[in-house]
Structure formats: C-alpha cells, structure tokens
C-alpha cells in the first residue's frame, strides 16, 4: 500500500499544461491522464521524490536480475547493440539509467570507452564494481562531472518513461554529445501502438508507479529535431525478439478487440506485439 504522503499531483511533464482527459482506470492512488495539448499520457497523481527514492532503492535487484528475464534481455541487448554498431564503430559512450551496466557489457571494451549514470543504489553498486570511476550516481541533468562535448553516444534504454523531467534529460544529452554524436532511445513504451490504445490500463507497459509518462515516437522526433538532431534509424522489433509468440499473441489481441466492441472490460494484460516498444537512433548535426 502506497502512503498518500508519497504522492504528488503534477501538470503535464512534457508541455506544462494542466488541461487533460482521463486515459484509463488505475488503482488508487494513481491517476493517468492524456494532455489535451501535447497528447502525452502521464500519471497525474504520481510518486513524489520520497516515494521514488523508496521505490527505486532495490529496483535493479528486484526488476532486472531474475535469471530467466536476464537471459531474454541479453538477447535484446545483442539486437539493439547491432543497430548502434552499424553507425558507431567505437568511441565514448554513456548509458543513462544503466542499472547494473548489463547493456554496457554488450559493447566491446576495446572499441568503446564505457560510462554510465544510475539513480538507484543497488544498480549503482553493481555497475561501479564492473566499471570503477566510470559510473555516476544521481539525476542525469543535475550531474556536473560529465563534461560537455565529451561523448559520442548517449543511451536511454527504458529510461525516459521513468523520469519527471524528460526534456531536461534530452537537453543534457545534447550538451554532453560531440557534434555528429548519437542519442539512442530504445526499449521505451510507444503510446502510438495498437496495444497501448486497445488495452490502456492493461497495456503491459502501463506501470503507474514507475512508467509515469507514455510517449509516442513523434514526441521524440519533433523535440529532438528542435534540438538539432536527425533521425537516422527506426526499428519496430517483434518477431526477432525472445518475447514473440505470434499465434498466442494474436489470439489475445483478437479477444481484446472483441471485448472492446461489446463494451466489456479487458481483464488481461496485453502481449508483446509490433510497435509496443520504440527504438530510435538520432544523430546530432555537425
């Protein structure tokens, strides 16, 4: 049970508007809405700073180190790494929200100089043991120990949906990147997907305690264009992922559509499916 003292009520974290429409049903005390202006979906009644500190204290251990899940995630790391390696053969890279640095591990240490940022205590400890003096702890936009124009790649893997100030994160990434550097956004839920729209609170990426913002790919494309980035690659991974089970997944989606058409409640979680997650690679203009 979440203490009401750990809840705050906020405007849209993308554009600041207070005009919104309820997006789905949530368990108390969370309330998820869609901004009437920029169309981002966000948790209006969300965990405050104290609540987030408590929630993320052991997040890496509880969420990311179960053996079976980690094996599946390793397969995804290889898929995502191969996309990056097609554009950047080596250089200085920074994984923001790196957890235990497992995605960083997938990069060749002889080609890449690896750095990370982690908010949670347990993830920071694990990553620091592997990469001494290369991992910073805290909120990325507030860190002053990462020099401007020092990186060739900034990674946001399953991160931006967690943060209260996503534009600050992207602006900071812009500053620390060299001209010609890359921002890689991946494993990030996509609001512009069939399952997000159909399942809403049963979308498997709707976790209001931690996924406090749902973006569409267009939100990032538009904003990063303003910052001087070009989209150089976009992928929709499904069949090649370890999570795909196309026949069973299609059955679940068909059942959900039938329930919605009859006005009945969808009472099961969405499966993995095309477009659930976005993978975008942007290049900073020289």
C-alpha positions in Angstrom: 0.0 0.0 0.0 1.4 3.4 -1.0 1.3 6.2 1.6 -0.6 9.3 0.4 2.3 11.3 1.8 4.4 9.9 -1.0 2.0 11.2 -3.8 2.1 14.5 -5.7 -0.2 16.0 -8.3 1.5 17.4 -11.3 0.8 19.2 -14.7 2.0 17.6 -18.0 5.7 16.9 -17.6 6.2 17.5 -21.4 4.5 20.8 -22.0 3.3 22.0 -18.6 -0.4 22.1 -19.5 -3.0 21.4 -16.8 -5.7 20.5 -19.4 -6.2 16.8 -19.5 -8.6 13.9 -20.0 -8.7 10.7 -18.1 -6.9 8.0 -20.1 -7.6 4.8 -18.1 -8.7 3.3 -14.8 -5.9 3.0 -12.3 -5.5 1.5 -8.8 -5.7 4.2 -6.1 -3.8 6.5 -5.6 -2.6 6.8 -9.2 -4.5 8.8 -11.9 -3.4 8.6 -15.5 -4.5 11.3 -18.0 -3.7 12.4 -21.5 -2.6 16.0 -22.0 -5.1 17.9 -24.2 -2.4 20.0 -25.7 0.7 17.8 -26.5 -1.1 14.4 -26.2 1.5 12.8 -23.9 -0.1 10.4 -21.5 1.1 10.8 -17.9 0.5 9.8 -14.3 -1.0 13.0 -12.8 -1.1 11.6 -9.2 2.4 10.0 -9.0 5.1 9.2 -6.5 6.9 12.2 -5.2 10.6 12.4 -4.6 10.5 10.4 -1.3 8.2 7.8 -2.9 10.6 7.4 -5.9 13.7 7.1 -3.7 12.0 4.3 -1.7 10.6 2.6 -4.8 13.9 2.6 -6.7 16.1 1.7 -3.8 16.3 -2.0 -4.7 14.9 -1.7 -8.3 17.8 -3.2 -10.1 17.8 -6.4 -7.9 14.0 -6.8 -7.9 13.3 -6.0 -11.6 16.4 -6.7 -13.6 18.4 -9.6 -12.1 16.0 -12.5 -12.2 17.9 -15.1 -14.2 15.2 -16.1 -16.8 14.4 -12.5 -17.6 18.0 -11.5 -17.8 18.7 -14.2 -20.4 15.8 -12.9 -22.6 17.1 -9.3 -22.0 20.6 -10.3 -23.1 19.1 -11.4 -26.5 17.6 -8.0 -26.8 20.9 -6.3 -25.9 22.5 -8.1 -28.9 19.8 -7.0 -31.3 20.0 -3.3 -30.1 23.7 -3.3 -29.9 24.0 -4.4 -33.6 21.9 -1.5 -34.6 24.2 1.0 -32.8 27.3 -0.7 -34.1 26.2 -0.2 -37.6 26.5 3.6 -37.1 29.2 4.0 -34.4 32.1 1.6 -34.5 33.7 2.9 -31.3 34.1 5.9 -29.1 33.0 7.4 -25.8 29.5 6.1 -24.8 27.2 6.9 -21.8 24.3 4.8 -20.7 21.9 6.9 -18.7 19.9 4.7 -16.3 22.4 1.9 -16.8 21.2 -0.3 -13.9 23.9 -2.9 -13.3 25.5 -1.9 -16.6 24.3 -5.0 -18.4 23.7 -3.2 -21.7 27.1 -1.6 -21.4 28.6 -5.0 -21.0 27.4 -5.9 -24.6 29.7 -3.2 -26.1 33.3 -4.3 -27.0 35.6 -2.7 -24.4 38.4 -2.5 -26.9 36.3 -0.2 -29.1 34.2 1.7 -26.7 35.1 3.7 -23.6 32.1 3.0 -21.4 30.4 5.3 -18.9 27.1 5.1 -17.0 24.7 7.0 -14.8 22.4 5.3 -12.3 19.9 6.6 -9.9 19.2 3.5 -7.7 21.6 2.4 -5.0 21.8 -1.3 -5.9 22.3 -0.8 -9.6 25.0 1.8 -9.0 26.9 -0.6 -6.8 26.8 -3.4 -9.3 27.8 -1.1 -12.2 30.6 0.5 -10.2 32.2 -2.8 -9.4 32.5 -3.6 -13.2 33.5 0.0 -14.3 35.3 1.7 -11.4 35.2 5.5 -11.7 33.1 5.3 -14.8 29.6 5.3 -13.2 27.9 8.4 -11.7 25.0 8.2 -9.3 22.1 10.7 -9.3 19.8 12.6 -11.7 21.5 12.9 -15.0 20.5 16.6 -15.7 21.9 17.6 -12.2 25.3 15.9 -12.6 28.2 18.3 -13.2 31.0 15.7 -13.5 30.3 14.7 -17.2 31.9 17.3 -19.5 30.1 18.9 -22.4 31.1 17.7 -25.8 32.7 14.5 -24.3 30.5 11.7 -25.6 29.8 10.0 -29.0 26.7 8.2 -27.9 24.1 8.7 -25.1 21.8 5.7 -24.5 18.3 5.9 -22.9 17.3 2.3 -22.7 13.9 2.0 -20.9 14.5 5.3 -19.1 12.6 8.3 -20.3 9.2 6.9 -19.3 10.5 6.9 -15.7 11.7 10.4 -15.3 9.9 13.5 -14.1 11.7 15.9 -16.4 12.4 14.2 -19.7 13.2 17.3 -21.7 16.0 18.1 -19.2 17.5 14.7 -19.9 17.4 15.2 -23.6 18.9 18.7 -23.3 21.7 17.4 -21.1 22.4 14.6 -23.6 22.7 17.3 -26.3 25.2 19.2 -24.2 27.5 16.2 -23.4 27.4 14.9 -27.0 30.0 15.9 -29.6 28.9 17.1 -33.0 28.0 14.0 -35.0 27.2 12.1 -31.8 24.1 9.9 -31.3 21.1 9.6 -29.0 19.7 6.1 -28.8 16.2 5.7 -27.4 15.2 2.1 -27.1 13.1 -0.4 -25.1 10.7 2.6 -24.5 6.9 2.1 -24.5 5.2 3.6 -27.5 1.9 5.3 -27.0 1.4 5.2 -30.8 0.8 1.4 -30.7 -2.2 -0.9 -31.1 -1.8 -2.4 -27.6 -1.4 0.9 -25.8 -4.6 2.2 -27.3 -6.6 -1.0 -27.0 -5.6 -2.2 -23.6 -4.9 1.1 -21.8 -4.5 0.1 -18.1 -3.9 -3.5 -19.2 -1.1 -2.4 -21.6 1.8 -4.5 -20.3 3.9 -1.3 -20.2 1.4 0.7 -18.1 3.0 0.5 -14.6 2.0 3.8 -13.0 4.4 3.6 -10.0 7.3 3.7 -12.4 6.2 4.4 -16.0 5.0 7.9 -15.3 4.9 9.1 -19.0 3.8 7.4 -22.2 5.3 9.0 -25.3 4.7 8.4 -28.9 7.6 8.2 -31.2 6.5 11.5 -32.7 7.1 13.3 -29.4 10.8 12.5 -29.6 11.1 13.0 -33.3 9.7 16.5 -33.1 11.6 17.6 -30.0 15.0 16.3 -31.0 14.6 17.9 -34.4 14.2 21.2 -32.5 17.5 20.4 -30.7 19.3 19.8 -34.0 19.1 16.0 -34.4 18.2 13.9 -37.4 16.5 10.6 -37.1 18.9 8.1 -38.8 17.3 4.8 -37.9 14.0 3.5 -36.5 13.1 -0.2 -35.7 10.0 -2.0 -34.7 11.2 -5.2 -33.1 8.8 -8.1 -32.5 9.4 -11.4 -34.4 13.1 -11.3 -33.9 12.7 -10.8 -30.1 12.7 -13.5 -27.5 9.3 -12.3 -26.3 7.4 -13.1 -29.6 4.7 -15.8 -29.7 2.8 -14.6 -32.7 -0.1 -17.1 -32.7 -0.8 -16.8 -29.0 -0.3 -13.0 -29.0 -2.6 -12.6 -32.0 -5.3 -14.6 -30.2 -5.1 -12.3 -27.1 -5.3 -9.2 -29.3 -8.3 -10.6 -31.2 -10.0 -11.4 -27.9 -9.4 -7.9 -26.6 -10.8 -6.3 -29.7 -14.0 -8.4 -29.4 -14.4 -7.4 -25.7 -14.0 -3.8 -26.6 -16.5 -4.0 -29.4 -19.0 -5.5 -26.9 -18.3 -2.8 -24.4 -16.9 -5.3 -21.9 -13.8 -4.9 -19.7 -10.5 -6.3 -20.9 -9.2 -8.2 -17.8 -5.9 -9.5 -19.0 -2.5 -7.9 -19.8 -1.5 -7.1 -23.4 1.0 -9.4 -25.0 4.3 -8.4 -26.7 3.4 -7.1 -30.2 4.5 -4.9 -33.0 5.0 -1.3 -32.0 4.7 -1.8 -28.2 8.2 -0.5 -27.8 10.2 2.1 -29.8 13.8 2.0 -30.9 15.1 5.3 -32.4 18.6 6.5 -33.2 19.2 10.2 -33.7 22.4 11.9 -34.9 23.5 15.4 -33.8 24.1 17.7 -36.7 27.8 18.6 -37.3 
